[in-house]
Amino acid sequence: MADTPVPVLALTTGEPAGIGPELAVMLAAEEAPAARLVAVGDPGLLAERAALIGRDVELVECTPGEPLPTPRPGMLPVWPVALRAPSRPGELEVANAAYVLETLDLAVRACREGQAAGMVTAPLHKGVILDAGHAGFTGHTEYLRDACGVDEVVMLLATDSALHAGQPGWRGSAALRVALATTHLPLREVSDALTGPRLARVLRILDADLRRWFGVAAPRIAVCGLNPHAGEGGHLGREELDVIIPVLEALRAEGLTLDGPLPADTLFTPRHLEGVDAVLAMYHDQGLPVLKYAGFGRAANITLGLPLVRTSVDHGTALDLAGRGSADPGSLRVAVALAADMARRGAEVAPM
């Protein structure tokens, strides 16, 4: 990859009662970041959390569109968003749900207007946003889909050793990319949601964005079946016969390289993963337990199908750890490095 400027990334600080704010100040102290980070959140909250965990961080308030201060270790630019109510570590406050969503809106706007090359998100708390009256909220992925006005997005998680653009295929058992055909749905709703058109859209996005963001020239995707033993020829469910197989056959005719549908209990083994660039699981808990076993804390969440770069951590708000200074910034570090790599590649291949 050719040398390109260090990208500016908007880092939303997530649920204020969780570990997101302190992870942001932890990264500010690192001397060789992969990107120029701008925190999106309440400066007073960040200052309080930095003091609480004993981190000496200089916070510099900025306005999107204005030049950022010269980067230096221990300095963190901030695009301010005001808390709606005081926040204490580990104690959720419904009034701050609007604050969390405003940080996302600001980051999206900055990316769309060219003020940031991408966005990285610290974890939010879905329950408190729902309790605040935002009915139907299911998470970052779907919220960003709607904010960007696209019809379909794909959730992809990748372990750190699978993040290097231009390095297709597996590099050891810990290197793994897992995408999801459906995301945050109750299990009883998955089969109805798994329609042929949706599955085709997901696979086309996955194929296209492996090329664009990861530099994989000819992606090979392994596809899980929905049912045990991939349906056992229809004896354990017909979704493979009626939906998945017809879609795979049609997309192979378009030139996509697709293996499957394969039983999920054997797909995630070295023999079946050899030479594969990504796995498509049919639902959230079919693929993500394997991914997190392989690299929890060293993985990142990527949203494909957006007109902007978005990555996130592979964990939740960890309310029980908030304010203690013991949270591990490893996943956020990976998410930042990945977003920076994607932003550089996107600028070279297809400027946004």
FENBELNOR-V710881 format. One record per run of one state. SS is the DSSP state (a for helix, b for strand, c for the rest). FROM is the first residue (numbers start at 1). TO is the last residue. If there is no record, write none. Layout:
ss:SS from:FROM to:TO
ss:SS from:FROM to:TO
This chain:
ss:c from:1 to:7
ss:b from:8 to:12
ss:c from:13 to:19
ss:a from:20 to:28
ss:c from:29 to:35
ss:b from:36 to:41
ss:c from:42 to:42
ss:a from:43 to:52
ss:c from:53 to:57
ss:b from:58 to:62
ss:c from:63 to:74
ss:b from:75 to:80
ss:c from:81 to:87
ss:b from:88 to:88
ss:c from:89 to:90
ss:b from:91 to:91
ss:c from:92 to:93
ss:a from:94 to:112
ss:c from:113 to:117
ss:b from:118 to:121
ss:c from:122 to:125
ss:a from:126 to:131
ss:c from:132 to:139
ss:a from:140 to:148
ss:c from:149 to:153
ss:b from:154 to:159
ss:a from:160 to:162
ss:c from:163 to:176
ss:b from:177 to:180
ss:c from:181 to:186
ss:a from:187 to:193
ss:c from:194 to:195
ss:a from:196 to:214
ss:c from:215 to:219
ss:b from:220 to:224
ss:c from:225 to:227
ss:a from:228 to:234
ss:c from:235 to:238
ss:a from:239 to:254
ss:c from:255 to:256
ss:b from:257 to:262
ss:c from:263 to:263
ss:a from:264 to:267
ss:c from:268 to:269
ss:a from:270 to:273
ss:c from:274 to:277
ss:b from:278 to:281
ss:c from:282 to:283
ss:a from:284 to:295
ss:c from:296 to:298
ss:b from:299 to:304
ss:c from:305 to:309
ss:b from:310 to:313
ss:c from:314 to:329
ss:a from:330 to:349
ss:c from:350 to:352
